[in-house]
């Protein structure tokens, strides 16, 4: 079983609230929240499914092109993200 970092839903909502406090509701509510903590092929679909996370910032896992492509492919399959 692979373990991975998770962010509690309440923390995501708090981050969104902080954006609104700092930049006002008009900008804060439109500001995307990206998760970038140790994203890999096993945990990427989990993070994409979270309601308050708008995207992923993939670091070391993207250093290898094949690994990066695999992450994109697994997200498309598990989350049913349409191809662009």
N, C-alpha and C positions, 0 to 999 in steps of 0.2 A: 504494500500500500504506500502510495506517495503522499507525503504530507506537504502542505504549502501554507503560505501566509494567507490570512483572510482579514478583511476589514469589516468590522461590524457595520450593519446598515446605518445605525445611529451616527457613526463617525462620518459616513458619507454625507448624510443630511447636514451634519454640523459644518462640514467643509463648504457645502453649498450656502448655508446660512452666513458663514464668514465672508464668502464672496459678496453676498448682498450687503452686508454691513460695510465692507470696504469700498465697494464700487457702486452701491445703490441697486435697487431691485431690477431696473431696466437692463443693466449690464450683468449683474451678478447671476440672475436666473438664466441668462444665455451663455454664461461662461462654462465651457466643458470641463468635466472632472476626469482626468486621466490617472490611471493607476500604473505605477512603474516600479514596484518592488519585487524583484526576482521573478518576473514573468517568464514562464517556460511553456513547453508544449502540453504538460499535464494540467497546469492551473489556468491557462489563458481562457478556455471556454467558461470556467466558473466566474472569472472576473467580468467577462463581457456580458454575462447574464444578469449581473447585479443592476438593479434599476438606477442607482445613483452614480454609476460609473459609465462615462460616455465613451471611453476608449482606453487603449493600453499604450504605454511607452515601453517598448521592448528594448532592453539594453544588451547585455552580453549574449543573450540567446540569438540576437540578430547579427552578431559578428560573423557567424557562419551562415552564408546565404541559404544553404539547404535547410538548416534549422529554422531560419526565418520563414521560408516558404512553407515548411511543415506546420508551423504555428498558424499561419494564415489559412492553410487548407483545413486543419482540424477545427478552427473557429467556424469556417464556412459550413462544414458538415454538421457540427454539433449545435450551432446556433441558427443555422439556416440563414446566413447572411447572403443577400443577393450579390452576385458578381457585378463589378462596375467596369 
